Amino acid sequence: MNKRLIVRGGSVVLPGEVLEADIILSDGRINEIAASGSAAALSPEDEVVDAEGAWVLPGLIDLHCDAIEKEVEPRPNTLFPFDMAFVQYERKLALHGITTMYHSLSLGVGLSLRGEHLTSELIAHILRSRRERAMIRHRVHLRYEVSHLTGMPLARRLIEDGSIDYLSFMDHAPGIGQYHRPGAFERYVMKNQGVDIHEAAAIVEELQERRSRIDWEELRALAGHARERGIAIASHDDDSAGQVDHSRSFHAGVVEFPLNLETAQYATKQGLQVCVGAPNIVRGGSHDKNMSALDAIRAEAAGIICSDYHPASLLQSIFILEQEGIPLPQAAAMASLNPARAMGIDAKVGSIEAGKLADLLIVRKVQGCPVVERTLVGGMVVQQTFDYR
């Protein structure tokens, strides 16, 4: 008989209910969900994990987080070794309950880490870690800036050689989308890239010139190329029904961070998944004064939560939604089953069901804040933490 691990006595968050139950794991998968207290060790090798008084949630699946860029470059032009940064960052993700991470890496306009060389190097590092050793499941989310005209060959190569798992198209041009307010893009560049107003103005001028030369049909062909290879596609910062229709022509199945509720509602009606940021929920609103994520969820116009730039917010947002009246199974699904469905991986991960991979979290509240006591990936405890008193 194979060694089993029994998670005993927790409040198990299933797709449609919370059930006091034992979970029996073997060979890295969920073997059985049994009545609480009914599962017993059958051999000396069996391991029992006490989850009494805790919640047991599916491992979180994060579709969009660019925090890895800050981990490698915490200040402008201050790069840290990839090996060190990635190993430490991975441990943070496990601590926050993220068991599948779609690392969001920008192929942009040559601004620091968002240029081709460093992005390619970081993708190669992630893929190597995925092959050789990993605490969690690493995936690559390539964020392609549509005005990055010279990036097309690299994007096509990354698609063809299977280096990416998710592709989104961004249009961070001054004066539109997220940067529609006058001066917004210049302020962003000055703050994040350490340049002065004159350098920022030169970047704006260059971007506007590049955008005038975009070949939209070539971009659609790139999207079709990705879709043929089973890569999920998203749009970013859509601000109107017309922009959603434009995104649909790129085969987008996910709309990330729509700027207003009307756009989110339209995207949902068209059958697209709408993704909002957990920091927006935790902080009570958008840092850019755009759509409230909570308002969109209440209006049933958003079904996926991502950590965006702050991994610790993802778990917190689930329990904030519960406090706001969203049933815990529904709230948890927004960071597990729903993103799994959007990526086409829900047959393997995303929920606590027999036969699926045993990616689980044991969560308790400490001073009213949910914290991950243990993180399991493939039935293995990869992270655990306890108070010393």
C-alpha distance (Angstrom), angle and dihedral (degrees) to the residues before:
residue distance angle dihedral
M1 . . .
N2 3.82 . .
K3 3.78 119.3 .
R4 3.77 111.5 -94.7
L5 3.78 133.6 -156.4
I6 3.79 116.9 -147.6
V7 3.80 120.1 -159.5
R8 3.76 99.8 -158.8
G9 3.77 133.3 -159.2
G10 3.79 105.0 -5.8
S11 3.79 132.9 138.7
V12 3.79 95.7 -105.5
V13 3.81 115.3 -151.4
L14 3.80 104.7 -142.5
P15 3.83 125.0 -179.8
G16 3.80 93.1 -91.4
E17 3.80 107.4 16.4
V18 3.79 147.8 14.7
L19 3.80 109.9 -112.0
E20 3.79 131.8 -175.6
A21 3.78 98.3 -126.6
D22 3.77 150.3 137.3
I23 3.80 119.4 -116.2
I24 3.79 119.0 -149.2
L25 3.80 115.8 -155.5
S26 3.78 129.9 -169.8
D27 3.80 134.9 163.1
G28 3.79 90.0 8.0
R29 3.80 94.1 -59.4
I30 3.77 139.4 97.5
N31 3.77 104.7 -98.3
E32 3.79 101.7 177.3
I33 3.79 143.2 -8.6
A34 3.80 107.0 -144.6
A35 3.78 137.2 -179.7
S36 3.79 112.1 -77.6
G37 3.79 112.1 -85.3
S38 3.79 94.5 10.5
A39 3.81 98.6 99.7
A40 3.78 113.2 88.3
A41 3.78 131.4 -177.3
L42 3.79 108.2 -98.2
S43 3.78 97.7 -168.5
P44 3.82 138.3 20.1
E45 3.81 88.8 -105.6
D46 3.79 93.7 60.7
E47 3.81 113.5 106.3
V48 3.80 122.9 -146.6
V49 3.80 122.1 -155.8
D50 3.80 115.2 -163.0
A51 3.80 111.0 -134.0
E52 3.80 97.4 162.4
G53 3.79 110.0 144.3
A54 3.81 92.0 13.1
W55 3.78 135.6 99.7
V56 3.78 119.4 -116.2
L57 3.80 110.7 -150.3
P58 3.79 133.4 176.6
G59 3.79 113.4 -99.3
L60 3.78 111.8 -88.7
I61 3.80 120.7 -106.0
D62 3.80 113.0 -152.1
L63 3.79 114.8 -162.0
H64 3.77 98.5 -178.7
C65 3.79 128.5 30.7
D66 3.78 126.3 134.5
A67 3.82 95.2 -178.6
I68 3.79 89.5 113.9
E69 3.81 87.9 72.0
K70 3.81 90.7 58.9
E71 3.79 90.0 44.9
V72 3.80 90.3 57.8
E73 3.80 95.2 36.7
P74 3.84 109.8 23.5
R75 3.81 91.2 169.4
P76 3.80 130.3 26.0
N77 3.81 111.3 -76.3
T78 3.81 92.3 -0.6
L79 3.80 105.9 118.2
F80 3.79 123.3 -175.0
P81 3.82 124.9 -158.8
F82 3.81 110.0 -80.6
D83 3.81 93.7 -135.6
M84 3.78 94.0 55.7
A85 3.80 95.2 40.9
F86 3.80 95.0 47.8
V87 3.81 96.6 46.7
Q88 3.80 91.9 50.8
Y89 3.79 93.2 43.0
E90 3.80 91.9 51.5
R91 3.79 89.7 56.9
K92 3.78 90.9 52.3
L93 3.80 90.3 53.1
A94 3.81 92.5 51.9
L95 3.80 89.6 47.8
H96 3.81 89.9 55.1
G97 3.81 93.2 48.6
I98 3.80 98.6 -106.6
T99 3.79 106.7 143.8
T100 3.82 98.1 166.8
M101 3.79 117.6 37.7
Y102 3.78 125.9 -173.5
H103 3.79 97.3 -158.1
S104 3.79 106.5 -143.9
L105 3.79 110.1 -137.6
S106 3.77 121.7 176.3
L107 3.76 125.3 -136.7
G108 3.75 93.1 -163.3
V109 3.74 143.1 139.5
G110 3.78 103.0 -49.1
L111 3.79 95.9 -87.0
S112 3.79 105.3 147.4
L113 3.83 112.2 -71.8
R114 3.78 90.5 6.1
G115 3.80 92.3 73.9
E116 3.78 125.5 99.7
H117 3.80 102.4 -105.6
L118 3.79 99.3 53.1
T119 3.79 93.7 38.1
S120 3.81 90.3 53.3
E121 3.79 91.0 47.6
L122 3.79 92.5 50.1
I123 3.82 92.3 48.1
A124 3.80 89.5 51.7
H125 3.79 89.9 50.8
I126 3.81 92.6 50.7
L127 3.80 91.8 49.1
R128 3.79 91.6 48.7
S129 3.80 91.2 50.9
R130 3.80 89.8 49.1
R131 3.80 90.5 54.9
E132 3.78 99.7 40.8
R133 3.81 109.6 30.1
A134 3.78 137.1 -18.7
M135 3.80 141.2 162.8
I136 3.80 93.7 -153.4
R137 3.81 137.7 18.0
H138 3.80 109.3 -80.9
R139 3.78 122.5 -156.9
V140 3.80 132.6 171.6
H141 3.79 123.3 -122.2
L142 3.80 109.1 -169.8
R143 3.79 112.9 -155.6
Y144 3.79 107.1 -158.8
E145 3.79 117.7 -159.3
V146 3.80 105.1 -144.5
S147 3.80 93.0 -144.7
H148 3.82 91.7 56.9
L149 3.78 92.4 99.7
T150 3.79 97.1 174.1
G151 3.80 93.1 51.9
M152 3.79 96.3 75.1
P153 3.84 97.0 92.4
L154 3.80 92.2 50.6
A155 3.81 92.9 46.3
R156 3.80 90.5 50.0
R157 3.81 91.7 49.0
L158 3.81 92.3 49.5
I159 3.80 89.3 52.0
E160 3.79 94.2 46.9
D161 3.79 96.6 48.3
G162 3.80 94.2 47.5
S163 3.80 95.6 -113.3
I164 3.80 96.5 134.8
D165 3.79 134.0 54.0
Y166 3.80 102.1 -173.1
L167 3.81 132.4 28.9
S168 3.78 127.2 -162.4
F169 3.77 129.8 -179.6
M170 3.80 119.1 -137.9
D171 3.77 130.5 -169.8
H172 3.79 106.2 -168.6
A173 3.77 94.3 167.4
P174 3.80 118.0 150.6
G175 3.77 112.6 -98.8
I176 3.81 98.8 24.1
G177 3.80 138.5 76.7
Q178 3.78 114.1 -12.0
Y179 3.80 90.5 1.5
H180 3.78 98.7 46.2
R181 3.80 93.1 121.2
P182 3.83 114.9 89.7
G183 3.80 111.2 -95.4
A184 3.82 94.4 6.6
F185 3.79 95.3 117.5
E186 3.79 93.3 45.6
R187 3.81 91.1 52.0
Y188 3.81 90.8 49.1
V189 3.80 93.2 51.5
M190 3.80 93.2 46.0
K191 3.80 92.5 50.4
N192 3.79 99.3 42.9
Q193 3.79 102.0 33.6
G194 3.78 101.5 35.9
V195 3.81 95.9 -124.0
D196 3.80 128.9 138.6
I197 3.79 127.5 -116.4
H198 3.81 93.3 -92.5
E199 3.81 93.0 52.2
A200 3.81 89.7 45.9
A201 3.81 90.3 52.0
A202 3.81 90.2 51.6
I203 3.81 90.4 51.5
V204 3.81 90.3 50.4
E205 3.79 91.3 51.1
E206 3.80 91.4 49.5
L207 3.82 92.4 48.5
Q208 3.78 93.0 50.2
E209 3.80 90.5 50.4
R210 3.81 91.4 49.0
R211 3.78 92.9 48.2
S212 3.81 90.5 55.5
R213 3.82 87.9 61.2
I214 3.82 99.0 49.4
D215 3.80 114.1 133.7
W216 3.81 101.2 -147.3
E217 3.80 93.7 -174.1
E218 3.79 90.4 56.0
L219 3.80 89.0 51.8
R220 3.81 90.8 50.0
A221 3.79 88.8 51.9
L222 3.81 89.3 52.4
A223 3.81 89.7 51.5
G224 3.79 90.9 49.5
H225 3.79 89.3 49.5
A226 3.80 89.6 54.9
R227 3.78 93.7 45.5
E228 3.81 91.5 53.1
R229 3.80 87.7 58.2
G230 3.79 94.2 51.2
I231 3.80 96.0 -104.3
A232 3.80 114.1 148.7
I233 3.82 115.6 -126.6
A234 3.80 131.2 -148.2
S235 3.77 140.0 -178.4
H236 3.78 124.3 -140.0
D237 3.81 134.2 -138.2
D238 3.81 96.2 -6.7
D239 3.80 109.4 -176.1
S240 3.82 105.3 -176.5
A241 3.79 144.3 27.0
G242 3.79 88.1 -105.4
Q243 3.79 90.8 55.9
V244 3.82 90.2 50.2
D245 3.81 89.7 52.8
H246 3.80 88.5 49.6
S247 3.83 89.0 51.8
R248 3.79 91.3 49.8
S249 3.80 88.7 57.5
F250 3.82 85.0 61.9
H251 3.84 90.3 55.3
A252 3.81 91.6 -108.6
G253 3.79 114.1 172.7
V254 3.80 95.5 176.0
V255 3.80 129.8 51.0
E256 3.79 111.2 -156.5
F257 3.81 120.0 -152.1
P258 3.81 102.5 -18.1
L259 3.77 107.0 -157.0
N260 3.80 98.1 -130.9
L261 3.78 139.9 25.0
E262 3.80 94.8 -113.7
T263 3.80 90.7 59.5
A264 3.81 92.1 46.7
Q265 3.80 91.1 50.6
Y266 3.80 92.3 48.4
A267 3.81 92.0 49.1
T268 3.80 90.8 50.2
K269 3.81 91.8 50.0
Q270 3.80 88.6 52.4
G271 3.80 89.8 56.4
L272 3.80 98.1 -105.1
Q273 3.80 122.9 136.3
V274 3.80 113.3 -117.9
C275 3.80 117.5 -145.4
V276 3.81 122.2 -160.0
G277 3.78 132.2 -178.0
A278 3.80 125.1 -98.1
P279 3.84 92.1 -144.9
N280 3.81 87.6 60.6
I281 3.82 88.5 57.8
V282 3.81 95.6 43.1
R283 3.81 94.3 46.9
G284 3.79 94.3 41.8
G285 3.78 97.0 -116.3
S286 3.79 148.5 11.9
H287 3.80 118.5 -56.8
D288 3.82 86.5 -141.1
K289 3.82 94.0 49.1
N290 3.80 91.6 -111.0
M291 3.82 129.0 128.7
S292 3.80 120.1 -25.6
A293 3.81 108.6 -119.1
L294 3.80 90.6 -149.6
D295 3.81 91.3 53.8
A296 3.80 90.0 52.0
I297 3.81 92.6 49.3
R298 3.80 92.0 48.0
A299 3.81 88.6 50.9
E300 3.83 89.5 50.8
A301 3.80 87.8 -119.0
A302 3.82 96.6 121.3
G303 3.79 130.3 46.8
I304 3.80 106.4 167.8
I305 3.80 129.9 66.2
C306 3.80 123.0 -163.8
S307 3.79 130.1 -178.6
D308 3.84 92.2 -122.6
Y309 3.81 97.6 -170.7
H310 3.84 103.5 -17.1
P311 3.84 116.2 63.8
A312 3.81 94.6 -171.8
S313 3.81 90.3 63.7
L314 3.79 96.1 65.5
L315 3.81 98.7 74.4
Q316 3.80 91.8 36.6
S317 3.80 91.6 54.9
I318 3.81 91.8 56.6
F319 3.78 92.7 58.8
I320 3.80 92.6 41.8
L321 3.80 87.8 56.3
E322 3.80 89.1 51.6
Q323 3.81 89.4 52.8
E324 3.80 87.7 51.5
G325 3.80 91.0 56.8
I326 3.81 101.8 -93.3
P327 3.85 108.9 134.2
L328 3.80 110.4 -110.1
P329 3.84 94.6 -120.4
Q330 3.81 90.0 53.9
A331 3.80 92.9 45.5
A332 3.81 92.7 47.8
A333 3.81 91.7 48.5
M334 3.80 89.7 60.1
A335 3.81 88.6 67.8
S336 3.80 98.3 34.2
L337 3.81 123.9 17.9
N338 3.81 98.0 28.2
P339 3.81 95.5 52.0
A340 3.81 88.8 43.5
R341 3.80 89.3 55.8
A342 3.80 91.6 47.3
M343 3.82 89.6 54.4
G344 3.81 94.5 42.1
I345 3.82 94.1 -118.5
D346 3.81 99.1 108.5
A347 3.81 93.2 109.8
K348 3.80 87.4 69.0
V349 3.81 108.1 28.0
G350 3.79 142.8 6.7
S351 3.80 103.8 78.9
I352 3.77 143.1 41.4
E353 3.80 102.2 -101.4
A354 3.78 133.4 134.4
G355 3.79 112.1 -89.3
K356 3.79 96.9 24.5
L357 3.78 125.0 113.1
A358 3.79 111.1 -83.9
D359 3.80 100.5 -114.0
L360 3.80 101.6 151.7
L361 3.79 141.8 159.1
I362 3.78 128.3 -150.6
V363 3.79 105.7 -154.0
R364 3.79 131.7 -172.8
K365 3.77 131.7 173.5
V366 3.78 118.7 -112.0
Q367 3.80 114.6 -169.5
G368 3.79 87.6 -17.2
C369 3.80 93.6 -52.1
P370 3.83 121.5 112.7
V371 3.80 111.8 -123.1
V372 3.78 131.1 179.4
E373 3.78 111.3 -114.2
R374 3.80 94.5 179.7
T375 3.79 133.9 9.0
L376 3.79 118.8 -158.8
V377 3.79 123.3 -166.4
G378 3.78 116.8 -175.8
G379 3.79 89.5 -10.2
M380 3.80 93.1 -55.8
V381 3.80 122.7 116.5
V382 3.80 102.1 -124.7
Q383 3.79 97.2 168.7
Q384 3.78 135.6 21.2
T385 3.75 132.8 166.5
F386 3.79 134.0 -177.3
D387 3.79 135.6 179.2
Y388 3.79 114.8 -108.4
R389 3.80 90.2 -140.0
